[in-house]
Amino acid sequence: MPTKAASLSLPAVAEGGAPRVTIADVAARAGVSKATVSRFLNRSDLLRPEIAGRVQAAIAALGYSPSPMAQALKRGRSRLIGLVVADVTNPFSVAVLRGAEKACQEAGYLLMLFNLGDDGRRERDAIEALVSYQVDGLILNTLGRDEAAVVAAARSGRPVVLVDRRHRDMQADFVSLDNAGAVQLAGDHLLAGGWRELLYITEPVAGVSSRQEREAAFRAFTAGRPGVRGAVHESVPDGAEALRRSLADLRARGRRPAVLASNAVITLRVAEAMAALGWTFGRDLGFVGIDETEWAPLVGPGLTTVAQPTDALGRLATACLLERLQGLSVPPRQILLSGTLVQRPSSAAAGDP
């Protein structure tokens, strides 16, 4: 079931457990039809003053409040935006959610959230569930692996905007970090500090566009720089021992070793491995991680990061969707935003070998 990022005021019962007053209750008390009550709620000027007065008195006596969603649907729009995220425990997804939610509120929309729990097989289910709630459009930050999701999105007839991860064959606006630029920014910084043996650590790459783009950018970066060696390690949730071995092998090779972490999830795994090994960031290993977090300054001496413009990504995704809802008809757009290097001691200049 989707979870709501804002209250929709659709309880089955009123506060205190009493049955919710319905339009039928109002009609019975006023001695009119439900259609007459509905007409009063939408165009009271079409009713005779005596009838309108009776309906108004019944509404006041019963404390009736019309459902905001029902009222919106009568106008042809629910003013709901559906957001699907791959994993709500990922700090990136939470930060994008906040940006999108603020933009929705400013435009008079509510945001409904569906969390996949990192299960790409649920993408179609998420889209269909949100469509059943009559959302006006969809923002997708998914893994991009479920081909049935493309069919579900097309069948819905609603505009879609993709965030961070492309979805093969889905024709939609796309808003993302400039992944190649972010990797180059981090790599240039490490090289300027004297780090020459680089290990890129990522979650499994297959089928996820942002991971593929960052890995490809890392390989291209290291391949084009003489005297620099690069390797890639794919980390999985239960792969702590393998990660520690990779870090130990990296440090054993000497030559000023450093790690580039693909996102905040990987940064945490690296921090856990460093603690288990008894190492210190910036002394035993250089480090830069993509994704700025509230805790990055608190880990070791402070972790250097490439901050993603998460608030802007959420806002831009919402803006693109609202433009589509307002009738904009242009080919799918791609918007790439630059990351920002936040320097801390984990990437301080390496000492002599």
C-alpha positions as a LaTeX table, in Angstrom:
\begin{tabular}{lrrr}
\hline
Residue & $x$ (\AA) & $y$ (\AA) & $z$ (\AA) \\
\hline
Met1 & 0.00 & 0.00 & 0.00 \\
Pro2 & 1.22 & 3.50 & $-0.69$ \\
Thr3 & 1.90 & 5.77 & 2.22 \\
Lys4 & 0.83 & 9.40 & 2.15 \\
Ala5 & 3.27 & 12.29 & 2.37 \\
Ala6 & 0.36 & 14.50 & 3.38 \\
Ser7 & $-3.05$ & 13.89 & 4.94 \\
Leu8 & $-5.92$ & 13.42 & 2.50 \\
Ser9 & $-8.76$ & 13.71 & 5.07 \\
Leu10 & $-10.44$ & 10.50 & 3.96 \\
Pro11 & $-11.29$ & 8.65 & 7.20 \\
Ala12 & $-14.04$ & 6.06 & 7.25 \\
Val13 & $-15.16$ & 7.43 & 10.57 \\
Ala14 & $-15.04$ & 10.84 & 12.16 \\
Glu15 & $-12.80$ & 11.70 & 15.11 \\
Gly16 & $-13.86$ & 9.86 & 18.27 \\
Gly17 & $-14.98$ & 6.79 & 16.30 \\
Ala18 & $-18.41$ & 8.13 & 15.28 \\
Pro19 & $-19.64$ & 7.17 & 11.78 \\
Arg20 & $-18.70$ & 9.70 & 9.13 \\
Val21 & $-21.62$ & 11.89 & 8.02 \\
Thr22 & $-22.41$ & 11.27 & 4.36 \\
Ile23 & $-24.17$ & 13.21 & 1.64 \\
Ala24 & $-27.05$ & 10.77 & 2.01 \\
Asp25 & $-27.45$ & 11.77 & 5.69 \\
Val26 & $-27.63$ & 15.44 & 4.71 \\
Ala27 & $-30.19$ & 14.70 & 2.00 \\
Ala28 & $-32.40$ & 12.71 & 4.39 \\
Arg29 & $-32.35$ & 15.45 & 7.05 \\
Ala30 & $-33.09$ & 18.21 & 4.52 \\
Gly31 & $-35.78$ & 16.16 & 2.78 \\
Val32 & $-34.13$ & 16.43 & $-0.63$ \\
Ser33 & $-32.25$ & 14.12 & $-3.01$ \\
Lys34 & $-28.50$ & 13.46 & $-2.91$ \\
Ala35 & $-28.26$ & 15.19 & $-6.31$ \\
Thr36 & $-29.74$ & 18.34 & $-4.75$ \\
Val37 & $-27.14$ & 18.31 & $-1.96$ \\
Ser38 & $-24.41$ & 17.80 & $-4.53$ \\
Arg39 & $-25.77$ & 20.70 & $-6.56$ \\
Phe40 & $-25.75$ & 22.87 & $-3.42$ \\
Leu41 & $-22.10$ & 22.01 & $-2.76$ \\
Asn42 & $-21.04$ & 22.87 & $-6.30$ \\
Arg43 & $-23.52$ & 25.52 & $-7.52$ \\
Ser44 & $-25.82$ & 26.63 & $-4.71$ \\
Asp45 & $-27.05$ & 29.55 & $-6.85$ \\
Leu46 & $-28.96$ & 27.04 & $-8.99$ \\
Leu47 & $-31.25$ & 26.14 & $-6.10$ \\
Arg48 & $-34.29$ & 28.00 & $-4.82$ \\
Pro49 & $-33.42$ & 29.94 & $-1.63$ \\
Glu50 & $-35.82$ & 27.82 & 0.45 \\
Ile51 & $-34.18$ & 24.54 & $-0.70$ \\
Ala52 & $-30.68$ & 25.93 & $-0.30$ \\
Gly53 & $-31.55$ & 27.06 & 3.23 \\
Arg54 & $-32.76$ & 23.60 & 4.21 \\
Val55 & $-29.60$ & 21.94 & 2.86 \\
Gln56 & $-27.40$ & 24.50 & 4.62 \\
Ala57 & $-29.23$ & 23.93 & 7.91 \\
Ala58 & $-28.83$ & 20.14 & 7.58 \\
Ile59 & $-25.09$ & 20.50 & 6.87 \\
Ala60 & $-24.65$ & 22.70 & 9.92 \\
Ala61 & $-26.70$ & 20.43 & 12.18 \\
Leu62 & $-24.85$ & 17.26 & 11.15 \\
Gly63 & $-21.39$ & 18.83 & 10.91 \\
Tyr64 & $-20.99$ & 17.50 & 7.37 \\
Ser65 & $-17.67$ & 18.13 & 5.60 \\
Pro66 & $-17.30$ & 17.08 & 1.95 \\
Ser67 & $-14.34$ & 14.93 & 1.02 \\
Pro68 & $-11.57$ & 17.05 & $-0.57$ \\
Met69 & $-10.70$ & 14.19 & $-2.95$ \\
Ala70 & $-14.29$ & 13.75 & $-4.04$ \\
Gln71 & $-14.63$ & 17.46 & $-4.68$ \\
Ala72 & $-11.41$ & 17.48 & $-6.67$ \\
Leu73 & $-12.45$ & 14.51 & $-8.78$ \\
Lys74 & $-15.67$ & 16.28 & $-9.70$ \\
Arg75 & $-13.51$ & 19.08 & $-11.07$ \\
Gly76 & $-11.52$ & 16.52 & $-13.10$ \\
Arg77 & $-8.33$ & 16.68 & $-11.05$ \\
Ser78 & $-7.37$ & 15.08 & $-7.74$ \\
Arg79 & $-4.43$ & 17.45 & $-7.19$ \\
Leu80 & $-2.43$ & 14.41 & $-6.07$ \\
Ile81 & 1.06 & 13.59 & $-7.35$ \\
Gly82 & 2.36 & 10.04 & $-6.96$ \\
Leu83 & 6.02 & 9.50 & $-6.09$ \\
Val84 & 7.61 & 6.04 & $-6.29$ \\
Val85 & 11.04 & 5.60 & $-4.68$ \\
Ala86 & 13.27 & 2.54 & $-4.81$ \\
Asp87 & 14.28 & 2.68 & $-1.15$ \\
Val88 & 13.07 & 5.25 & 1.35 \\
Thr89 & 15.97 & 4.38 & 3.69 \\
Asn90 & 18.37 & 5.85 & 1.13 \\
Pro91 & 19.18 & 9.45 & 2.19 \\
Phe92 & 19.10 & 10.54 & $-1.46$ \\
Ser93 & 15.50 & 9.41 & $-1.91$ \\
Val94 & 14.41 & 11.13 & 1.30 \\
Ala95 & 16.06 & 14.40 & 0.28 \\
Val96 & 14.47 & 14.33 & $-3.18$ \\
Leu97 & 11.11 & 13.56 & $-1.55$ \\
Arg98 & 11.42 & 16.68 & 0.59 \\
Gly99 & 12.12 & 18.87 & $-2.42$ \\
Ala100 & 9.23 & 17.42 & $-4.37$ \\
Glu101 & 6.86 & 17.72 & $-1.42$ \\
Lys102 & 7.68 & 21.40 & $-0.92$ \\
Ala103 & 7.14 & 22.12 & $-4.61$ \\
Cys104 & 3.82 & 20.26 & $-4.57$ \\
Gln105 & 2.60 & 22.16 & $-1.52$ \\
Glu106 & 3.51 & 25.50 & $-3.09$ \\
Ala107 & 1.51 & 24.55 & $-6.19$ \\
Gly108 & $-1.50$ & 23.31 & $-4.21$ \\
Tyr109 & $-0.88$ & 19.59 & $-4.67$ \\
Leu110 & $-0.46$ & 16.73 & $-2.23$ \\
Leu111 & 2.24 & 14.07 & $-2.64$ \\
Met112 & 1.57 & 10.35 & $-2.22$ \\
Leu113 & 4.59 & 8.11 & $-1.62$ \\
Phe114 & 5.06 & 4.46 & $-2.58$ \\
Asn115 & 8.27 & 2.81 & $-1.31$ \\
Leu116 & 9.48 & $-0.22$ & $-3.28$ \\
Gly117 & 11.78 & $-1.40$ & $-0.50$ \\
Asp118 & 14.49 & $-1.89$ & $-3.15$ \\
Asp119 & 12.34 & $-4.53$ & $-4.86$ \\
Gly120 & 12.29 & $-3.73$ & $-8.57$ \\
Arg121 & 9.56 & $-6.31$ & $-9.21$ \\
Arg122 & 7.01 & $-4.02$ & $-7.52$ \\
Glu123 & 7.34 & $-1.06$ & $-9.88$ \\
Arg124 & 4.21 & $-1.92$ & $-11.88$ \\
Asp125 & 2.28 & $-2.56$ & $-8.65$ \\
Ala126 & 3.34 & 0.85 & $-7.36$ \\
Ile127 & 2.20 & 2.66 & $-10.48$ \\
Glu128 & $-1.12$ & 0.83 & $-10.60$ \\
Ala129 & $-1.77$ & 1.46 & $-6.89$ \\
Leu130 & $-1.14$ & 5.19 & $-7.20$ \\
Val131 & $-3.25$ & 5.40 & $-10.35$ \\
Ser132 & $-6.10$ & 3.78 & $-8.40$ \\
Tyr133 & $-5.90$ & 6.78 & $-6.05$ \\
Gln134 & $-6.48$ & 9.01 & $-9.10$ \\
Val135 & $-3.12$ & 10.78 & $-8.97$ \\
Asp136 & $-2.73$ & 13.40 & $-11.70$ \\
Gly137 & 0.86 & 12.41 & $-12.53$ \\
Leu138 & 3.82 & 10.27 & $-11.46$ \\
Ile139 & 7.40 & 10.95 & $-10.37$ \\
Leu140 & 9.50 & 7.78 & $-10.49$ \\
Asn141 & 12.80 & 7.19 & $-8.68$ \\
Thr142 & 12.85 & 3.44 & $-9.25$ \\
Leu143 & 15.40 & 0.80 & $-10.21$ \\
Gly144 & 14.17 & 0.83 & $-13.80$ \\
Arg145 & 14.13 & $-2.96$ & $-14.14$ \\
Asp146 & 10.42 & $-3.79$ & $-14.40$ \\
Glu147 & 9.41 & $-3.69$ & $-18.06$ \\
Ala148 & 5.77 & $-4.06$ & $-17.06$ \\
Ala149 & 6.04 & $-0.68$ & $-15.33$ \\
Val150 & 6.48 & 0.97 & $-18.74$ \\
Val151 & 3.22 & $-0.60$ & $-19.91$ \\
Ala152 & 1.43 & 0.39 & $-16.70$ \\
Ala153 & 2.60 & 4.00 & $-16.96$ \\
Ala154 & 1.55 & 4.24 & $-20.61$ \\
Arg155 & $-1.81$ & 2.65 & $-19.89$ \\
Ser156 & $-2.50$ & 5.18 & $-17.14$ \\
Gly157 & $-2.36$ & 8.06 & $-19.61$ \\
Arg158 & $-0.72$ & 10.23 & $-16.97$ \\
Pro159 & 2.47 & 12.27 & $-17.40$ \\
Val160 & 5.60 & 10.75 & $-15.86$ \\
Val161 & 8.92 & 12.27 & $-14.79$ \\
Leu162 & 11.96 & 10.10 & $-14.02$ \\
Val163 & 14.44 & 11.08 & $-11.30$ \\
Asp164 & 18.04 & 9.78 & $-11.14$ \\
Arg165 & 17.34 & 6.50 & $-12.91$ \\
Arg166 & 16.31 & 6.04 & $-16.51$ \\
His167 & 13.67 & 3.50 & $-17.44$ \\
Arg168 & 14.35 & 1.71 & $-20.70$ \\
Asp169 & 11.73 & 2.46 & $-23.36$ \\
Met170 & 9.83 & 4.91 & $-21.12$ \\
Gln171 & 9.44 & 8.22 & $-22.92$ \\
Ala172 & 9.44 & 10.78 & $-20.12$ \\
Asp173 & 11.23 & 13.85 & $-18.81$ \\
Phe174 & 14.39 & 12.92 & $-16.92$ \\
Val175 & 16.02 & 14.86 & $-14.07$ \\
Ser176 & 19.33 & 13.72 & $-12.57$ \\
Leu177 & 22.74 & 14.48 & $-11.23$ \\
Asp178 & 25.39 & 14.78 & $-13.94$ \\
Asn179 & 26.92 & 11.44 & $-12.98$ \\
Ala180 & 29.96 & 11.66 & $-15.24$ \\
Gly181 & 30.68 & 15.16 & $-14.01$ \\
Ala182 & 30.35 & 14.11 & $-10.36$ \\
Val183 & 32.81 & 11.23 & $-10.77$ \\
Gln184 & 35.30 & 13.47 & $-12.54$ \\
Leu185 & 34.95 & 16.11 & $-9.82$ \\
Ala186 & 35.73 & 13.52 & $-7.13$ \\
Gly187 & 38.52 & 11.92 & $-9.14$ \\
Asp188 & 40.25 & 15.20 & $-9.93$ \\
His189 & 40.14 & 16.10 & $-6.25$ \\
Leu190 & 41.75 & 12.81 & $-5.20$ \\
Leu191 & 44.45 & 13.10 & $-7.85$ \\
Ala192 & 45.21 & 16.67 & $-6.79$ \\
Gly193 & 45.76 & 15.33 & $-3.25$ \\
Gly194 & 48.29 & 12.77 & $-4.44$ \\
Trp195 & 46.09 & 9.67 & $-4.29$ \\
Arg196 & 46.99 & 7.28 & $-7.11$ \\
Glu197 & 45.50 & 3.84 & $-6.28$ \\
Leu198 & 41.72 & 4.24 & $-6.55$ \\
Leu199 & 38.93 & 1.82 & $-5.68$ \\
Tyr200 & 35.40 & 2.60 & $-6.77$ \\
Ile201 & 32.79 & 0.89 & $-4.58$ \\
Thr202 & 29.21 & 0.61 & $-5.77$ \\
Glu203 & 26.02 & $-1.31$ & $-5.23$ \\
Pro204 & 25.38 & $-3.97$ & $-7.94$ \\
Val205 & 25.44 & $-2.15$ & $-11.25$ \\
Ala206 & 23.37 & $-4.33$ & $-13.58$ \\
Gly207 & 20.10 & $-2.80$ & $-14.68$ \\
Val208 & 20.37 & 0.52 & $-12.81$ \\
Ser209 & 21.27 & 3.42 & $-15.09$ \\
Ser210 & 22.80 & 5.79 & $-12.53$ \\
Arg211 & 25.11 & 3.06 & $-11.22$ \\
Gln212 & 26.11 & 2.13 & $-14.75$ \\
Glu213 & 26.86 & 5.74 & $-15.65$ \\
Arg214 & 29.02 & 6.32 & $-12.57$ \\
Glu215 & 30.97 & 3.11 & $-12.99$ \\
Ala216 & 31.61 & 3.82 & $-16.69$ \\
Ala217 & 32.74 & 7.34 & $-15.81$ \\
Phe218 & 35.17 & 5.99 & $-13.19$ \\
Arg219 & 36.68 & 3.48 & $-15.61$ \\
Ala220 & 37.08 & 6.17 & $-18.25$ \\
Phe221 & 38.62 & 8.55 & $-15.73$ \\
Thr222 & 41.30 & 6.14 & $-14.51$ \\
Ala223 & 42.02 & 4.71 & $-17.97$ \\
Gly224 & 42.90 & 8.13 & $-19.32$ \\
Arg225 & 45.45 & 9.07 & $-16.64$ \\
Pro226 & 48.94 & 7.54 & $-16.68$ \\
Gly227 & 50.24 & 6.50 & $-13.28$ \\
Val228 & 46.72 & 6.05 & $-11.88$ \\
Arg229 & 45.23 & 2.61 & $-11.29$ \\
Gly230 & 41.54 & 1.98 & $-10.74$ \\
Ala231 & 39.48 & $-1.01$ & $-9.68$ \\
Val232 & 35.77 & $-1.58$ & $-9.02$ \\
His233 & 34.15 & $-3.47$ & $-6.15$ \\
Glu234 & 30.42 & $-4.26$ & $-6.13$ \\
Ser235 & 29.15 & $-4.33$ & $-2.55$ \\
Val236 & 26.05 & $-6.24$ & $-1.42$ \\
Pro237 & 24.25 & $-5.99$ & 1.96 \\
Asp238 & 25.75 & $-9.22$ & 3.31 \\
Gly239 & 29.17 & $-8.69$ & 1.78 \\
Ala240 & 30.99 & $-7.03$ & 4.70 \\
Glu241 & 33.85 & $-9.54$ & 4.71 \\
Ala242 & 34.42 & $-9.21$ & 0.97 \\
Leu243 & 34.47 & $-5.44$ & 1.31 \\
Arg244 & 37.08 & $-5.58$ & 4.08 \\
Arg245 & 39.25 & $-7.85$ & 1.92 \\
Ser246 & 39.03 & $-5.42$ & $-0.99$ \\
Leu247 & 40.06 & $-2.52$ & 1.25 \\
Ala248 & 42.94 & $-4.53$ & 2.71 \\
Asp249 & 44.14 & $-5.48$ & $-0.77$ \\
Leu250 & 43.92 & $-1.87$ & $-1.86$ \\
Arg251 & 46.02 & $-0.64$ & 1.06 \\
Ala252 & 48.54 & $-3.46$ & 0.61 \\
Arg253 & 49.28 & $-2.16$ & $-2.88$ \\
Gly254 & 50.39 & 1.12 & $-1.33$ \\
Arg255 & 50.73 & 3.91 & $-3.86$ \\
Arg256 & 48.46 & 6.26 & $-1.91$ \\
Pro257 & 45.18 & 4.29 & $-1.90$ \\
Ala258 & 41.78 & 5.98 & $-1.85$ \\
Val259 & 38.13 & 5.02 & $-2.19$ \\
Leu260 & 35.36 & 6.67 & $-4.16$ \\
Ala261 & 31.96 & 5.55 & $-2.83$ \\
Ser262 & 29.03 & 5.62 & $-5.25$ \\
Asn263 & 26.40 & 6.82 & $-2.74$ \\
Ala264 & 25.58 & 7.25 & 0.96 \\
Val265 & 24.60 & 3.59 & 1.37 \\
Ile266 & 28.10 & 2.54 & 0.27 \\
Thr267 & 29.70 & 5.25 & 2.40 \\
Leu268 & 28.15 & 3.69 & 5.51 \\
Arg269 & 29.40 & 0.25 & 4.54 \\
Val270 & 32.90 & 1.60 & 4.01 \\
Ala271 & 32.78 & 3.37 & 7.39 \\
Glu272 & 31.77 & 0.09 & 9.07 \\
Ala273 & 34.63 & $-1.75$ & 7.34 \\
Met274 & 37.11 & 0.94 & 8.35 \\
Ala275 & 36.02 & 0.65 & 11.97 \\
Ala276 & 36.38 & $-3.14$ & 11.88 \\
Leu277 & 39.87 & $-2.80$ & 10.43 \\
Gly278 & 40.86 & $-0.12$ & 12.93 \\
Trp279 & 41.75 & 2.34 & 10.18 \\
Thr280 & 41.36 & 6.11 & 10.00 \\
Phe281 & 40.02 & 8.03 & 7.02 \\
Gly282 & 42.63 & 10.33 & 5.49 \\
Arg283 & 45.52 & 8.49 & 7.12 \\
Asp284 & 45.13 & 4.84 & 6.17 \\
Leu285 & 42.84 & 5.51 & 3.24 \\
Gly286 & 41.73 & 8.53 & 1.27 \\
Phe287 & 38.00 & 8.87 & 0.74 \\
Val288 & 35.35 & 10.74 & $-1.25$ \\
Gly289 & 31.68 & 9.70 & $-1.30$ \\
Ile290 & 28.90 & 10.78 & $-3.61$ \\
Asp291 & 25.98 & 12.12 & $-1.51$ \\
Glu292 & 26.26 & 14.69 & 1.26 \\
Thr293 & 24.55 & 13.66 & 4.51 \\
Glu294 & 24.03 & 15.15 & 7.95 \\
Trp295 & 26.42 & 12.60 & 9.43 \\
Ala296 & 29.27 & 12.95 & 6.90 \\
Pro297 & 31.08 & 15.58 & 9.05 \\
Leu298 & 30.81 & 13.28 & 12.10 \\
Val299 & 32.45 & 10.13 & 10.70 \\
Gly300 & 36.17 & 9.91 & 11.49 \\
Pro301 & 37.85 & 13.24 & 10.81 \\
Gly302 & 34.98 & 14.20 & 8.49 \\
Leu303 & 34.16 & 12.73 & 5.08 \\
Thr304 & 34.65 & 14.57 & 1.81 \\
Thr305 & 31.56 & 14.27 & $-0.37$ \\
Val306 & 30.09 & 15.30 & $-3.69$ \\
Ala307 & 26.77 & 16.82 & $-2.69$ \\
Gln308 & 23.84 & 16.17 & $-4.98$ \\
Pro309 & 21.36 & 19.05 & $-5.50$ \\
Thr310 & 18.59 & 16.89 & $-4.08$ \\
Asp311 & 16.17 & 19.69 & $-3.25$ \\
Ala312 & 16.52 & 21.10 & $-6.76$ \\
Leu313 & 16.05 & 17.64 & $-8.28$ \\
Gly314 & 12.78 & 17.14 & $-6.39$ \\
Arg315 & 11.56 & 20.62 & $-7.28$ \\
Leu316 & 12.54 & 20.32 & $-10.94$ \\
Ala317 & 10.84 & 16.95 & $-11.28$ \\
Thr318 & 7.65 & 18.45 & $-9.86$ \\
Ala319 & 7.93 & 21.52 & $-12.10$ \\
Cys320 & 8.33 & 19.34 & $-15.21$ \\
Leu321 & 5.29 & 17.30 & $-14.21$ \\
Leu322 & 3.14 & 20.36 & $-13.56$ \\
Glu323 & 4.11 & 21.78 & $-16.96$ \\
Arg324 & 2.91 & 18.56 & $-18.58$ \\
Leu325 & $-0.33$ & 18.72 & $-16.60$ \\
Gln326 & $-0.83$ & 22.27 & $-17.85$ \\
Gly327 & $-0.65$ & 21.07 & $-21.44$ \\
Leu328 & 3.02 & 21.38 & $-22.40$ \\
Ser329 & 3.68 & 19.06 & $-25.35$ \\
Val330 & 7.35 & 18.82 & $-26.29$ \\
Pro331 & 9.73 & 15.86 & $-26.76$ \\
Pro332 & 11.03 & 14.28 & $-23.51$ \\
Arg333 & 13.54 & 16.56 & $-21.80$ \\
Gln334 & 16.76 & 15.66 & $-19.98$ \\
Ile335 & 17.99 & 17.93 & $-17.19$ \\
Leu336 & 21.37 & 17.17 & $-15.60$ \\
Leu337 & 22.54 & 19.14 & $-12.55$ \\
Ser338 & 26.11 & 19.47 & $-11.28$ \\
Gly339 & 27.31 & 18.17 & $-7.93$ \\
Thr340 & 29.28 & 20.24 & $-5.43$ \\
Leu341 & 32.51 & 19.10 & $-3.75$ \\
Val342 & 32.42 & 19.40 & 0.05 \\
Gln343 & 36.02 & 19.01 & 1.27 \\
Arg344 & 36.86 & 17.46 & 4.63 \\
Pro345 & 39.95 & 15.72 & 6.08 \\
Ser346 & 39.18 & 12.25 & 4.66 \\
Ser347 & 40.70 & 13.35 & 1.36 \\
Ala348 & 43.53 & 15.51 & 2.70 \\
Ala349 & 46.68 & 15.42 & 0.57 \\
Ala350 & 48.40 & 12.04 & 0.77 \\
Gly351 & 51.85 & 11.82 & 2.26 \\
Asp352 & 54.91 & 10.56 & 0.43 \\
Pro353 & 54.79 & 6.87 & $-0.44$ \\
\hline
\end{tabular}
